[in-house]
C-alpha cells in the first residue's frame, strides 16, 4: 500500500454503492447482518431504561449498561481474533447460544430486584456474548470486493447502516419501555440479534470463510501497529462523548416531565448523521487520515457543548441534529483507517478493537454521566462530554504521524460474482 493510500481515501460514487450491494455472494450475509445489527443500540438503551424503571435510579441503570458495554468491548476483541483464526461460523453460533441463555438470566435478576452488583455482573456477561456480526460483516467485504471504490462504498454502507440502526434503536427502545412490561425491548432486541447472527453464520459466503492458514505470533495482534493504537484512542474519545449524551438526554427529558421522549430525542442526532454521512462519503475531508481523525473528533466534541444551552426539549433536539452530523463521518473514517494501519490477517480483530474502544468509551461516558447528572444536572454532563472529546482529539493530533500504512503481502485474488 502506498503512502498516498494512507493519506487519501478514494472518493466513492453512487455506482460504487450499487456494485457493492449487488454482489451476489454478499446478499444473504448482508440481509442477515441487518437483523443482527439492527438492535445493537436498542439493547443497550432498553437495558438502561428497563433497569431505571425497576430501580428508580439513573446511576444504577448507567452502571448496568456500562457493565454490558464493558463485556461487549472484551468480547469484540476475543471474537474478532477467533473469527480471523477459525472463520466466523463456529464462534458466532456459540456466542449466540450463550447470549440467549445469559439474557434470560439477566431479565430474571432484574425482575427479582437483585443487587446492583449482580445486575452489573450479568450485564457484563451478556455483553461479552453478543455476537460480533459487525466485525465479521466488515471483514467479509475485504474477501468479496477488491480494493477501490466499491470496497470503500461497502465500508461507508456499514457505517451509514449502523447510524440507521441508531436512529431506530433508541426510538423503539423508548417506546417499548412504555409497554405493559418494561423488558419488552430488551427481549425483542436479543431475539433479533440471535436470529441475525445464526443466519449470517450459516450463509454460504460466510461458511466458505475457513480457518486461517497460519496463526499470528504477536500477542498484541492488530494492536502491534502504532496506527491501530492511535485509531483506538480516537474511537475511545468518540464513544466517551456519545456515552455521556446517551445518559444526559433521557435525564433531560425526565427533568422536563417527558420521560418517554428520551429515546426519541436520541434518534434526532442520528437523522442528520445519516444524511450528512452519505454526502461525506462522496468527498471525505480532511483528505489525510492523520488529520481526519482528530479534526472530526474535536469538532464533534465542540458541537456537543451546544446541547448544554437549550432551555426546551425542542431546542435540545435541534442542537442534537447539528452535533449528530459528525457521527457517521467518524465511523467511516475509522473503517478507512483500518484498511491502512491494520496488520495483514487481522481484519476482524482490528474492527473488534475499534468496537472495543468505542464501547469502553460508551461505558466510561455512561457511568460518569449518570453520576454527573444526579449531582450537577444534564447540562453539566454535556459540557464534560465536550471537554473529554476535545482533550482526546488533542491526543490523537499529537499521534497523527503514526497513521502510516503497514507492510502487507500481495492480496490474494477473490472471485466476484455481481449482477
C-alpha positions as CSV (number, residue, x, y, z in Angstrom):
1,X,0.0,0.0,0.0
2,X,1.4,3.3,-1.0
3,X,1.9,6.4,1.2
4,X,-0.7,8.2,-0.8
5,X,-3.2,5.5,0.1
6,X,-2.6,6.0,3.7
7,X,-3.2,9.7,3.4
8,X,-6.1,9.8,1.0
9,X,-9.3,7.8,0.8
10,X,-10.7,7.3,-2.7
11,X,-13.9,9.0,-3.4
12,X,-16.9,6.9,-3.8
13,X,-19.9,7.2,-6.1
14,X,-23.4,6.0,-6.1
15,X,-22.4,3.4,-8.7
16,X,-19.9,2.0,-6.3
17,X,-22.6,1.5,-3.7
18,X,-24.7,-0.4,-6.3
19,X,-21.7,-2.6,-7.2
20,X,-21.1,-3.5,-3.6
21,X,-24.7,-4.2,-2.6
22,X,-25.5,-6.2,-5.8
23,X,-22.5,-8.6,-5.3
24,X,-24.3,-11.9,-5.4
25,X,-22.2,-13.6,-2.7
26,X,-22.9,-10.7,-0.3
27,X,-26.7,-10.7,-0.5
28,X,-27.6,-13.3,2.2
29,X,-25.0,-12.2,4.8
30,X,-25.9,-8.6,4.2
31,X,-29.5,-9.2,5.0
32,X,-28.7,-11.4,8.0
33,X,-26.3,-8.8,9.3
34,X,-29.1,-6.2,9.2
35,X,-31.1,-8.4,11.6
36,X,-28.2,-8.9,13.9
37,X,-27.1,-5.3,14.0
38,X,-30.5,-3.6,14.0
39,X,-30.9,-4.0,17.8
40,X,-27.3,-3.1,18.7
41,X,-28.3,0.3,20.0
42,X,-31.8,-0.9,21.1
43,X,-30.4,-3.5,23.5
44,X,-28.2,-1.0,25.5
45,X,-30.9,1.7,25.7
46,X,-33.6,-0.9,26.5
47,X,-31.4,-2.3,29.3
48,X,-30.7,1.2,30.7
49,X,-34.4,2.2,30.6
50,X,-35.6,-1.2,32.0
51,X,-33.3,-1.1,35.0
52,X,-34.1,2.6,35.6
53,X,-37.8,1.8,35.6
54,X,-37.3,-1.1,38.0
55,X,-34.8,0.6,40.4
56,X,-35.7,4.2,40.0
57,X,-32.1,5.2,39.7
58,X,-30.3,6.5,36.6
59,X,-26.9,5.9,38.4
60,X,-27.7,2.2,38.9
61,X,-29.1,1.9,35.3
62,X,-25.9,3.6,34.0
63,X,-23.7,1.1,35.8
64,X,-25.6,-1.9,34.5
65,X,-25.5,-0.5,30.9
66,X,-21.8,0.3,31.4
67,X,-21.1,-3.3,32.5
68,X,-22.8,-4.6,29.4
69,X,-20.7,-2.3,27.2
70,X,-17.6,-3.4,29.0
71,X,-18.5,-7.0,28.2
72,X,-19.0,-6.1,24.6
73,X,-15.7,-4.4,24.5
74,X,-13.9,-7.5,25.6
75,X,-16.0,-9.9,23.5
76,X,-15.3,-7.8,20.4
77,X,-11.6,-8.5,20.5
78,X,-11.8,-12.1,21.6
79,X,-14.4,-12.9,18.9
80,X,-12.5,-10.9,16.3
81,X,-9.4,-12.9,16.9
82,X,-11.3,-16.2,16.8
83,X,-13.1,-15.2,13.6
84,X,-9.7,-14.3,11.9
85,X,-8.3,-17.7,13.0
86,X,-11.2,-20.1,12.5
87,X,-13.7,-18.2,10.4
88,X,-17.0,-16.7,11.6
89,X,-19.4,-19.7,11.6
90,X,-18.5,-21.6,14.8
91,X,-17.6,-18.6,17.0
92,X,-20.9,-16.8,16.1
93,X,-23.1,-19.8,16.7
94,X,-21.5,-20.5,20.1
95,X,-21.8,-16.9,21.4
96,X,-25.4,-16.5,20.0
97,X,-26.5,-19.5,22.1
98,X,-24.7,-18.1,25.2
99,X,-26.4,-14.7,24.6
100,X,-29.9,-16.2,24.7
101,X,-29.2,-18.1,28.0
102,X,-27.5,-15.2,29.7
103,X,-30.1,-12.7,28.7
104,X,-32.8,-14.9,30.2
105,X,-30.8,-14.9,33.5
106,X,-30.4,-11.1,33.4
107,X,-34.1,-10.5,32.9
108,X,-34.9,-12.8,35.8
109,X,-32.5,-10.9,38.0
110,X,-33.9,-7.6,37.1
111,X,-37.5,-8.8,37.8
112,X,-36.4,-10.2,41.2
113,X,-34.7,-6.9,42.1
114,X,-31.3,-8.4,42.6
115,X,-28.5,-6.2,44.0
116,X,-26.9,-3.8,41.6
117,X,-23.6,-5.6,41.7
118,X,-25.3,-8.8,40.5
119,X,-27.0,-6.9,37.7
120,X,-23.7,-5.3,36.6
121,X,-22.0,-8.7,36.5
122,X,-24.8,-10.3,34.5
123,X,-24.8,-7.3,32.2
124,X,-21.1,-7.7,31.5
125,X,-21.6,-11.5,30.8
126,X,-24.4,-10.8,28.3
127,X,-22.3,-8.1,26.6
128,X,-19.4,-10.5,26.3
129,X,-21.7,-12.9,24.5
130,X,-23.2,-10.5,22.0
131,X,-22.3,-11.9,18.5
132,X,-19.8,-9.6,16.7
133,X,-21.6,-9.8,13.4
134,X,-20.4,-6.2,12.6
135,X,-16.8,-7.2,12.8
136,X,-17.3,-10.3,10.6
137,X,-19.5,-8.4,8.1
138,X,-16.9,-5.6,7.7
139,X,-14.1,-8.1,7.2
140,X,-16.2,-10.1,4.8
141,X,-16.3,-7.2,2.3
142,X,-12.5,-7.4,2.0
143,X,-12.9,-11.0,0.8
144,X,-15.7,-10.2,-1.6
145,X,-14.5,-6.9,-3.2
146,X,-11.1,-5.8,-4.4
147,X,-9.6,-2.5,-3.1
148,X,-11.1,0.6,-4.6
149,X,-14.4,2.5,-4.8
150,X,-16.8,-0.5,-4.4
151,X,-15.0,-1.7,-1.2
152,X,-14.9,1.9,0.2
153,X,-18.6,2.2,-0.6
154,X,-19.2,-1.1,1.3
155,X,-17.4,0.3,4.3
156,X,-19.5,3.5,4.1
157,X,-22.6,1.4,3.9
158,X,-21.6,-0.4,7.1
159,X,-21.1,2.9,8.9
160,X,-24.3,4.5,7.5
161,X,-26.5,1.5,8.1
162,X,-25.2,1.4,11.7
163,X,-26.5,5.0,12.1
164,X,-29.8,4.0,10.7
165,X,-29.9,1.4,13.4
166,X,-29.0,4.0,15.9
167,X,-31.9,6.1,14.7
168,X,-34.4,3.2,15.1
169,X,-32.9,1.6,18.2
170,X,-33.3,4.4,20.8
171,X,-36.7,5.4,19.5
172,X,-38.0,1.8,19.5
173,X,-36.5,1.3,23.0
174,X,-38.1,4.5,24.3
175,X,-41.5,3.4,23.0
176,X,-41.3,-0.3,24.2
177,X,-40.3,0.7,27.7
178,X,-43.7,2.2,28.0
179,X,-45.3,-1.2,27.1
180,X,-47.1,-3.1,29.9
181,X,-43.8,-4.9,30.6
182,X,-40.7,-2.7,30.5
183,X,-38.4,-5.5,29.5
184,X,-40.1,-6.0,26.1
185,X,-37.5,-4.0,24.2
186,X,-34.6,-6.0,25.7
187,X,-36.1,-9.4,24.9
188,X,-37.1,-8.3,21.3
189,X,-33.6,-6.9,20.7
190,X,-31.9,-10.1,21.8
191,X,-34.3,-12.2,19.7
192,X,-33.4,-10.2,16.6
193,X,-29.7,-10.3,17.3
194,X,-29.7,-14.1,17.9
195,X,-31.7,-14.8,14.7
196,X,-29.5,-12.5,12.5
197,X,-26.3,-14.0,13.9
198,X,-27.3,-17.5,13.2
199,X,-28.5,-16.7,9.6
200,X,-25.3,-14.8,9.0
201,X,-23.1,-17.6,10.3
202,X,-24.8,-20.2,8.1
203,X,-24.8,-18.2,4.9
204,X,-22.7,-19.7,2.1
205,X,-20.2,-16.9,1.7
206,X,-19.5,-16.9,5.5
207,X,-19.2,-20.7,5.7
208,X,-16.7,-20.6,2.8
209,X,-14.5,-18.4,5.1
210,X,-12.4,-21.2,6.5
211,X,-9.7,-21.2,9.2
212,X,-6.6,-19.2,8.5
213,X,-3.6,-21.0,7.0
214,X,-1.3,-19.9,9.8
215,X,-1.8,-18.1,13.1
216,X,-0.1,-14.8,14.2
217,X,2.7,-15.0,16.7
218,X,2.3,-11.5,18.1
219,X,0.3,-11.4,21.3
220,X,-0.7,-7.8,20.5
221,X,-2.3,-8.9,17.3
222,X,-3.8,-5.9,15.5
223,X,-2.5,-3.6,18.2
224,X,1.1,-4.3,17.2
225,X,0.6,-1.5,14.7
226,X,1.1,2.0,16.2
227,X,-1.5,3.4,13.9
228,X,-4.1,0.9,15.3
229,X,-3.3,2.2,18.8
230,X,-3.9,5.7,17.6
231,X,-7.1,4.7,16.0
232,X,-8.2,3.1,19.2
233,X,-7.7,6.4,21.1
234,X,-9.8,8.2,18.5
235,X,-12.6,5.6,18.8
236,X,-12.4,5.8,22.6
237,X,-13.0,9.5,22.5
238,X,-15.9,9.0,20.1
239,X,-17.5,6.5,22.5
240,X,-17.0,8.6,25.6
241,X,-18.8,11.6,24.1
242,X,-21.7,9.5,22.9
243,X,-21.9,7.7,26.3
244,X,-22.3,11.0,28.1
245,X,-25.1,12.1,25.8
246,X,-27.0,8.8,25.9
247,X,-27.5,9.2,29.7
248,X,-27.8,13.0,29.8
249,X,-30.5,13.2,27.1
250,X,-33.0,10.9,28.8
251,X,-32.3,12.7,32.0
252,X,-33.1,16.0,30.4
253,X,-36.4,14.6,29.1
254,X,-37.2,13.2,32.6
255,X,-36.3,16.6,34.2
256,X,-38.7,18.3,31.7
257,X,-41.5,15.9,32.7
258,X,-41.5,13.9,29.4
259,X,-39.5,10.8,30.2
260,X,-40.9,8.8,27.2
261,X,-39.4,11.3,24.8
262,X,-35.8,10.5,25.8
263,X,-35.3,7.6,23.4
264,X,-36.8,9.6,20.5
265,X,-34.5,12.5,21.3
266,X,-31.5,10.2,21.0
267,X,-32.7,9.4,17.5
268,X,-32.6,13.0,16.5
269,X,-28.9,13.3,16.0
270,X,-28.7,10.1,14.0
271,X,-31.1,11.6,11.4
272,X,-28.5,14.3,10.5
273,X,-25.7,11.7,10.9
274,X,-27.1,9.5,8.1
275,X,-27.9,12.4,5.8
276,X,-24.6,14.1,6.2
277,X,-22.8,10.7,6.2
278,X,-23.8,9.9,2.6
279,X,-22.6,13.3,1.4
280,X,-19.4,13.0,3.3
281,X,-18.6,9.6,1.8
282,X,-18.6,11.1,-1.6
283,X,-15.9,13.5,-0.7
284,X,-14.3,12.9,2.7
285,X,-12.4,15.7,4.4
286,X,-9.7,16.2,5.6
287,X,-8.1,14.0,2.9
288,X,-5.2,12.9,5.2
289,X,-6.4,10.2,7.7
290,X,-3.8,11.5,10.2
291,X,-5.7,14.8,10.2
292,X,-9.2,13.5,9.7
293,X,-9.4,11.6,12.9
294,X,-8.5,14.4,15.3
295,X,-10.4,17.1,13.3
296,X,-13.6,15.1,13.3
297,X,-13.4,14.1,17.0
298,X,-12.5,17.7,18.1
299,X,-15.4,19.2,16.0
300,X,-17.8,16.6,17.4
301,X,-16.8,17.5,21.0
302,X,-17.2,21.2,20.3
303,X,-20.7,20.7,18.8
304,X,-21.8,18.6,21.8
305,X,-21.3,21.6,24.0
306,X,-24.3,23.2,22.2
307,X,-26.5,20.6,23.9
308,X,-25.9,22.3,27.3
309,X,-27.6,25.6,26.3
310,X,-31.2,24.9,25.1
311,X,-33.9,25.5,27.7
312,X,-36.5,23.4,26.0
313,X,-36.6,19.8,24.5
314,X,-37.3,21.3,21.1
315,X,-34.1,23.3,21.4
316,X,-32.2,20.2,22.6
317,X,-33.5,18.3,19.5
318,X,-32.2,21.0,17.2
319,X,-28.8,21.1,18.9
320,X,-28.6,17.3,18.5
321,X,-29.3,17.5,14.8
322,X,-26.3,19.8,14.5
323,X,-24.0,17.7,16.6
324,X,-25.1,14.5,15.0
325,X,-23.8,15.4,11.6
326,X,-20.3,14.3,12.6
327,X,-21.2,10.8,13.9
328,X,-21.2,8.8,10.6
329,X,-18.1,10.6,9.2
330,X,-16.2,9.4,12.2
331,X,-17.4,5.8,11.8
332,X,-16.5,5.9,8.1
333,X,-13.0,7.3,8.9
334,X,-12.4,4.5,11.4
335,X,-13.2,1.9,8.8
336,X,-11.0,3.6,6.3
337,X,-8.1,3.8,8.8
338,X,-8.3,0.0,9.5
339,X,-7.6,-0.6,5.8
340,X,-4.4,1.4,6.2
341,X,-3.0,0.6,9.6
342,X,-4.2,-3.0,10.5
343,X,-1.7,-5.8,10.1
344,X,-2.4,-8.5,7.5
345,X,-4.8,-11.1,8.6
346,X,-6.3,-9.1,11.4
347,X,-9.3,-7.6,9.7
348,X,-12.0,-8.9,12.1
349,X,-9.8,-8.3,15.2
350,X,-8.9,-4.8,14.1
351,X,-12.5,-3.9,13.8
352,X,-13.1,-5.6,17.1
353,X,-10.5,-3.3,18.7
354,X,-12.4,-0.3,17.3
355,X,-15.6,-1.6,18.7
356,X,-13.9,-2.3,22.0
357,X,-12.6,1.3,22.2
358,X,-16.0,2.7,21.3
359,X,-17.8,0.5,23.8
360,X,-15.3,1.2,26.5
361,X,-15.8,4.8,25.8
362,X,-19.6,4.4,26.0
363,X,-19.2,2.5,29.3
364,X,-17.0,5.3,30.8
365,X,-19.2,8.0,29.5
366,X,-22.4,6.4,30.7
367,X,-21.2,5.6,34.1
368,X,-19.6,9.0,34.8
369,X,-22.5,10.8,33.1
370,X,-25.0,9.1,35.5
371,X,-23.1,10.5,38.4
372,X,-22.8,13.9,36.9
373,X,-26.5,14.1,36.0
374,X,-27.6,13.2,39.5
375,X,-25.2,15.6,41.2
376,X,-24.9,18.5,38.8
377,X,-27.6,18.1,36.1
378,X,-27.7,17.2,32.4
379,X,-26.2,20.5,31.2
380,X,-23.0,19.9,33.1
381,X,-22.8,16.4,31.7
382,X,-22.9,17.8,28.1
383,X,-20.1,20.2,28.9
384,X,-18.0,17.5,30.5
385,X,-18.5,15.3,27.4
386,X,-17.4,18.2,25.2
387,X,-14.2,18.7,27.2
388,X,-13.4,15.0,27.1
389,X,-13.8,14.9,23.3
390,X,-11.6,17.9,22.8
391,X,-8.8,16.5,25.1
392,X,-8.7,13.2,23.3
393,X,-8.8,14.9,19.9
394,X,-5.6,16.7,21.1
395,X,-4.0,13.4,21.9
396,X,-4.9,11.9,18.5
397,X,-3.5,15.1,16.9
398,X,-0.2,14.5,18.7
399,X,-0.1,10.9,17.4
400,X,-1.2,11.7,13.9
401,X,2.2,10.7,12.5
402,X,1.6,7.0,13.4
403,X,-1.2,6.8,10.8
404,X,1.1,5.1,8.2
405,X,0.5,2.0,6.1
406,X,1.7,-1.3,7.4
407,X,3.6,-3.7,5.1
408,X,1.3,-6.2,3.6
409,X,1.8,-9.1,1.2
410,X,0.1,-9.0,-2.1
411,X,-3.6,-9.6,-1.7
412,X,-5.0,-12.9,-2.9
413,X,-7.4,-12.8,-5.7
414,X,-11.1,-13.1,-4.8
415,X,-13.7,-14.3,-7.2
416,X,-16.5,-11.8,-7.6
417,X,-20.0,-12.6,-8.8
418,X,-22.1,-9.5,-9.4
419,X,-25.3,-8.8,-11.2
